[in-house]
Amino acid sequence: MVTFIVWEHENSEPHIRVIPMSLAWNLGNKGGFYKAQIINEQGVIDYEFKA
């Protein structure tokens, strides 16, 4: 499980979810969000996606 944080657009509030890594990767890669981050269990950002 990883922490998945998404921003819908530049000025939106972040939405935080705890979901499986495979789902976080798919949503971040193809979800169409302004910005998405995948944070591991140690609190380190593993991946960051920006539109």
MARVEX-417478 format. One record per atom (N, C-alpha, C, O): x, y, z; atom name; residue in three letters. Coordinates in nm, 4 decimals. Atoms other than C-alpha are relative to their C-alpha. Layout:
+----------+----------+----------+------+------+
!        x !        y !        z ! site ! code !
+----------+----------+----------+------+------+
!        X !        Y !        Z !   CA !  ALA !
...
+----------+----------+----------+------+------+
***
This chain:
+----------+----------+----------+------+------+
!        x !        y !        z ! site ! code !
+----------+----------+----------+------+------+
!   0.0833 !  -0.1174 !   0.0000 !    N !  MET !
!   0.0000 !   0.0000 !   0.0000 !   CA !  MET !
!   0.0885 !   0.1248 !   0.0000 !    C !  MET !
!   0.1919 !   0.1298 !   0.0667 !    O !  MET !
!  -0.0721 !  -0.1273 !   0.0097 !    N !  VAL !
!   0.1184 !   0.3505 !  -0.0846 !   CA !  VAL !
!  -0.0992 !   0.1144 !   0.0201 !    C !  VAL !
!  -0.2205 !   0.0960 !   0.0096 !    O !  VAL !
!   0.0819 !  -0.1200 !  -0.0089 !    N !  THR !
!  -0.0096 !   0.7010 !  -0.0271 !   CA !  THR !
!  -0.0011 !   0.0646 !  -0.1373 !    C !  THR !
!   0.1038 !   0.0866 !  -0.1978 !    O !  THR !
!   0.0183 !  -0.0575 !   0.1331 !    N !  PHE !
!  -0.1477 !   0.8530 !  -0.3454 !   CA !  PHE !
!  -0.0645 !   0.1368 !   0.0179 !    C !  PHE !
!  -0.1746 !   0.1471 !   0.0720 !    O !  PHE !
!   0.0485 !  -0.1371 !  -0.0132 !    N !  ILE !
!  -0.1929 !   1.2315 !  -0.3592 !   CA !  ILE !
!  -0.0220 !   0.0564 !  -0.1399 !    C !  ILE !
!   0.0661 !   0.0492 !  -0.2255 !    O !  ILE !
!   0.0301 !  -0.0578 !   0.1317 !    N !  VAL !
!  -0.3630 !   1.4017 !  -0.6528 !   CA !  VAL !
!  -0.0535 !   0.1418 !   0.0138 !    C !  VAL !
!  -0.1202 !   0.1759 !   0.1115 !    O !  VAL !
!   0.0542 !  -0.1346 !   0.0163 !    N !  TRP !
!  -0.4401 !   1.7589 !  -0.7546 !   CA !  TRP !
!  -0.0763 !   0.0006 !  -0.1316 !    C !  TRP !
!  -0.0203 !  -0.0327 !  -0.2360 !    O !  TRP !
!   0.0824 !  -0.0029 !   0.1211 !    N !  GLU !
!  -0.7253 !   1.7998 !  -1.0030 !   CA !  GLU !
!   0.0463 !   0.1091 !  -0.0964 !    C !  GLU !
!   0.0512 !   0.0872 !  -0.2174 !    O !  GLU !
!  -0.0522 !  -0.1099 !   0.0801 !    N !  HIS !
!  -0.5930 !   2.1357 !  -1.1262 !   CA !  HIS !
!   0.0974 !   0.0788 !   0.0865 !    C !  HIS !
!   0.1145 !   0.0473 !   0.2042 !    O !  HIS !
!  -0.1103 !  -0.0704 !  -0.0657 !    N !  GLU !
!  -0.3226 !   2.3849 !  -1.0294 !   CA !  GLU !
!  -0.0369 !   0.0567 !   0.1373 !    C !  GLU !
!   0.0453 !   0.0512 !   0.2288 !    O !  GLU !
!   0.0384 !  -0.0654 !  -0.1254 !    N !  ASN !
!  -0.5173 !   2.5606 !  -0.7499 !   CA !  ASN !
!  -0.0897 !  -0.0852 !   0.0889 !    C !  ASN !
!  -0.1453 !  -0.0340 !   0.1861 !    O !  ASN !
!   0.0892 !   0.0850 !  -0.0790 !    N !  SER !
!  -0.7114 !   2.2647 !  -0.6119 !   CA !  SER !
!   0.0708 !  -0.0536 !   0.1247 !    C !  SER !
!   0.1936 !  -0.0557 !   0.1331 !    O !  SER !
!  -0.0520 !   0.0642 !  -0.1200 !    N !  GLU !
!  -0.6695 !   2.1043 !  -0.2719 !   CA !  GLU !
!   0.0400 !  -0.1438 !  -0.0341 !    C !  GLU !
!  -0.0258 !  -0.2075 !  -0.1163 !    O !  GLU !
!  -0.0387 !   0.1385 !   0.0285 !    N !  PRO !
!  -0.4848 !   1.7702 !  -0.2735 !   CA !  PRO !
!  -0.0980 !  -0.0993 !   0.0618 !    C !  PRO !
!  -0.1525 !  -0.0758 !   0.1697 !    O !  PRO !
!   0.0802 !   0.1116 !  -0.0496 !    N !  HIS !
!  -0.6844 !   1.4483 !  -0.2320 !   CA !  HIS !
!   0.0971 !  -0.1129 !   0.0321 !    C !  HIS !
!   0.1791 !  -0.1506 !  -0.0516 !    O !  HIS !
!  -0.0944 !   0.1012 !  -0.0465 !    N !  ILE !
!  -0.5022 !   1.1810 !  -0.0337 !   CA !  ILE !
!  -0.0736 !  -0.1321 !   0.0185 !    C !  ILE !
!  -0.1797 !  -0.1380 !   0.0807 !    O !  ILE !
!   0.0570 !   0.1346 !  -0.0122 !    N !  ARG !
!  -0.5740 !   0.8081 !  -0.0587 !   CA !  ARG !
!   0.1126 !  -0.0980 !   0.0297 !    C !  ARG !
!   0.2275 !  -0.0742 !  -0.0074 !    O !  ARG !
!  -0.0935 !   0.1107 !  -0.0189 !    N !  VAL !
!  -0.4005 !   0.4899 !   0.0562 !   CA !  VAL !
!  -0.0536 !  -0.1152 !  -0.0837 !    C !  VAL !
!  -0.1605 !  -0.1697 !  -0.0560 !    O !  VAL !
!   0.0448 !   0.1005 !   0.0967 !    N !  ILE !
!  -0.4221 !   0.2379 !  -0.2278 !   CA !  ILE !
!   0.1185 !  -0.0886 !  -0.0385 !    C !  ILE !
!   0.2327 !  -0.0547 !  -0.0076 !    O !  ILE !
!  -0.1093 !   0.0859 !   0.0462 !    N !  PRO !
!  -0.2195 !  -0.0500 !  -0.3797 !   CA !  PRO !
!   0.0868 !   0.0709 !  -0.1053 !    C !  PRO !
!   0.0387 !   0.1574 !  -0.1786 !    O !  PRO !
!  -0.0963 !  -0.0632 !   0.0907 !    N !  MET !
!   0.0890 !   0.0470 !  -0.5817 !   CA !  MET !
!  -0.0440 !  -0.0095 !  -0.1463 !    C !  MET !
!  -0.0317 !   0.0882 !  -0.2201 !    O !  MET !
!   0.0387 !   0.0161 !   0.1409 !    N !  SER !
!  -0.0440 !  -0.0930 !  -0.9117 !   CA !  SER !
!  -0.1124 !   0.0962 !  -0.0386 !    C !  SER !
!  -0.1102 !   0.1528 !  -0.1479 !    O !  SER !
!   0.1090 !  -0.0935 !   0.0272 !    N !  LEU !
!  -0.3615 !   0.1155 !  -0.8907 !   CA !  LEU !
!   0.0516 !   0.1439 !  -0.0005 !    C !  LEU !
!   0.0129 !   0.2236 !  -0.0860 !    O !  LEU !
!  -0.0574 !  -0.1351 !  -0.0055 !    N !  ALA !
!  -0.1654 !   0.4277 !  -0.7908 !   CA !  ALA !
!   0.0783 !   0.0301 !  -0.1279 !    C !  ALA !
!   0.0675 !   0.1396 !  -0.1830 !    O !  ALA !
!  -0.0775 !  -0.0201 !   0.1224 !    N !  TRP !
!   0.0686 !   0.3819 !  -1.0878 !   CA !  TRP !
!  -0.0926 !   0.0257 !  -0.1196 !    C !  TRP !
!  -0.0698 !   0.1185 !  -0.1972 !    O !  TRP !
!   0.0924 !  -0.0162 !   0.1132 !    N !  ASN !
!  -0.2200 !   0.3418 !  -1.3351 !   CA !  ASN !
!  -0.0734 !   0.1332 !   0.0061 !    C !  ASN !
!  -0.0867 !   0.2005 !  -0.0961 !    O !  ASN !
!   0.0700 !  -0.1280 !  -0.0131 !    N !  LEU !
!  -0.4109 !   0.6421 !  -1.1988 !   CA !  LEU !
!   0.0945 !   0.1180 !  -0.0239 !    C !  LEU !
!   0.0570 !   0.2149 !  -0.0899 !    O !  LEU !
!  -0.0954 !  -0.1083 !   0.0188 !    N !  GLY !
!  -0.1005 !   0.8608 !  -1.1891 !   CA !  GLY !
!   0.0441 !   0.0145 !  -0.1438 !    C !  GLY !
!   0.0607 !   0.1257 !  -0.1940 !    O !  GLY !
!  -0.0504 !   0.0004 !   0.1368 !    N !  ASN !
!   0.0127 !   0.7632 !  -1.5350 !   CA !  ASN !
!  -0.1071 !   0.0386 !  -0.1013 !    C !  ASN !
!  -0.0771 !   0.1072 !  -0.1991 !    O !  ASN !
!   0.1045 !  -0.0206 !   0.1004 !    N !  LYS !
!  -0.3230 !   0.7798 !  -1.7152 !   CA !  LYS !
!  -0.1261 !   0.0645 !   0.0560 !    C !  LYS !
!  -0.2292 !   0.0649 !  -0.0113 !    O !  LYS !
!   0.1193 !  -0.0532 !  -0.0644 !    N !  GLY !
!  -0.5630 !   0.9515 !  -1.4743 !   CA !  GLY !
!  -0.0400 !   0.1389 !  -0.0437 !    C !  GLY !
!  -0.1524 !   0.1810 !  -0.0165 !    O !  GLY !
!   0.0322 !  -0.1330 !   0.0481 !    N !  GLY !
!  -0.5476 !   1.2960 !  -1.6326 !   CA !  GLY !
!  -0.0003 !   0.1084 !   0.1074 !    C !  GLY !
!  -0.0640 !   0.2123 !   0.0902 !    O !  GLY !
!  -0.0078 !  -0.0992 !  -0.1072 !    N !  PHE !
!  -0.4700 !   1.4802 !  -1.3083 !   CA !  PHE !
!   0.1053 !   0.1050 !  -0.0320 !    C !  PHE !
!   0.1970 !   0.0797 !  -0.1101 !    O !  PHE !
!  -0.1019 !  -0.1037 !   0.0148 !    N !  TYR !
!  -0.2759 !   1.8079 !  -1.2941 !   CA !  TYR !
!   0.1325 !  -0.0502 !   0.0571 !    C !  TYR !
!   0.2374 !  -0.0346 !  -0.0054 !    O !  TYR !
!  -0.1198 !   0.0520 !  -0.0635 !    N !  LYS !
!  -0.0287 !   1.6449 !  -1.0533 !   CA !  LYS !
!  -0.0393 !  -0.1189 !   0.0856 !    C !  LYS !
!  -0.1458 !  -0.1190 !   0.1472 !    O !  LYS !
!   0.0226 !   0.1171 !  -0.0847 !    N !  ALA !
!  -0.0053 !   1.3081 !  -0.8788 !   CA !  ALA !
!   0.1341 !  -0.0438 !   0.0583 !    C !  ALA !
!   0.2369 !  -0.0387 !  -0.0091 !    O !  ALA !
!  -0.1202 !   0.0500 !  -0.0658 !    N !  GLN !
!   0.2464 !   1.1713 !  -0.6289 !   CA !  GLN !
!  -0.0298 !  -0.1359 !   0.0624 !    C !  GLN !
!  -0.1377 !  -0.1587 !   0.1172 !    O !  GLN !
!   0.0063 !   0.1287 !  -0.0677 !    N !  ILE !
!   0.3079 !   0.8173 !  -0.5084 !   CA !  ILE !
!   0.1076 !   0.0022 !   0.1082 !    C !  ILE !
!   0.2260 !   0.0196 !   0.0794 !    O !  ILE !
!  -0.0902 !  -0.0086 !  -0.1148 !    N !  ILE !
!   0.4629 !   0.8103 !  -0.1614 !   CA !  ILE !
!   0.0053 !  -0.1367 !   0.0676 !    C !  ILE !
!  -0.0985 !  -0.1941 !   0.1003 !    O !  ILE !
!  -0.0144 !   0.1327 !  -0.0586 !    N !  ASN !
!   0.6029 !   0.4891 !  -0.0145 !   CA !  ASN !
!  -0.0222 !   0.0018 !   0.1511 !    C !  ASN !
!  -0.0514 !   0.1063 !   0.2092 !    O !  ASN !
!   0.0286 !   0.0152 !  -0.1424 !    N !  GLU !
!   0.5661 !   0.3598 !   0.3416 !   CA !  GLU !
!   0.0988 !   0.0758 !   0.0888 !    C !  GLU !
!   0.0684 !   0.1026 !   0.2050 !    O !  GLU !
!  -0.0988 !  -0.0759 !  -0.0756 !    N !  GLN !
!   0.8808 !   0.5461 !   0.4538 !   CA !  GLN !
!  -0.0187 !   0.1507 !  -0.0153 !    C !  GLN !
!   0.0555 !   0.2284 !   0.0448 !    O !  GLN !
!   0.0273 !  -0.1416 !   0.0185 !    N !  GLY !
!   0.7371 !   0.8805 !   0.3406 !   CA !  GLY !
!   0.0794 !   0.0658 !  -0.1105 !    C !  GLY !
!   0.0852 !   0.1886 !  -0.1182 !    O !  GLY !
!  -0.0807 !  -0.0518 !   0.1107 !    N !  VAL !
!   0.9587 !   0.9179 !   0.0336 !   CA !  VAL !
!  -0.0827 !  -0.0032 !  -0.1284 !    C !  VAL !
!  -0.1517 !  -0.1014 !  -0.1559 !    O !  VAL !
!   0.0721 !  -0.0042 !   0.1282 !    N !  ILE !
!   0.8110 !   1.0267 !  -0.3014 !   CA !  ILE !
!   0.0703 !  -0.0926 !  -0.0977 !    C !  ILE !
!   0.1852 !  -0.0693 !  -0.1353 !    O !  ILE !
!  -0.0550 !   0.0932 !   0.0982 !    N !  ASP !
!   0.8658 !   0.7347 !  -0.5386 !   CA !  ASP !
!  -0.0195 !   0.0505 !  -0.1416 !    C !  ASP !
!   0.0720 !   0.0431 !  -0.2236 !    O !  ASP !
!   0.0309 !  -0.0470 !   0.1335 !    N !  TYR !
!   0.6952 !   0.8843 !  -0.8434 !   CA !  TYR !
!  -0.0819 !   0.1280 !   0.0094 !    C !  TYR !
!  -0.1601 !   0.1473 !   0.1025 !    O !  TYR !
!   0.0797 !  -0.1217 !   0.0108 !    N !  GLU !
!   0.5534 !   1.2212 !  -0.9438 !   CA !  GLU !
!  -0.0366 !   0.0190 !  -0.1456 !    C !  GLU !
!   0.0502 !   0.0169 !  -0.2329 !    O !  GLU !
!   0.0507 !  -0.0200 !   0.1353 !    N !  PHE !
!   0.3387 !   1.2786 !  -1.2512 !   CA !  PHE !
!  -0.0566 !   0.1409 !  -0.0082 !    C !  PHE !
!  -0.1289 !   0.1845 !   0.0814 !    O !  PHE !
!   0.0555 !  -0.1339 !   0.0231 !    N !  LYS !
!   0.2597 !   1.6253 !  -1.3904 !   CA !  LYS !
!  -0.0491 !   0.0097 !  -0.1426 !    C !  LYS !
!   0.0148 !  -0.0403 !  -0.2353 !    O !  LYS !
!   0.0565 !  -0.0174 !   0.1344 !    N !  ALA !
!   0.0387 !   1.7178 !  -1.6846 !   CA !  ALA !
!   0.0724 !   0.1112 !  -0.0719 !    C !  ALA !
!   0.0401 !   0.1419 !  -0.1867 !    O !  ALA !
+----------+----------+----------+------+------+
***
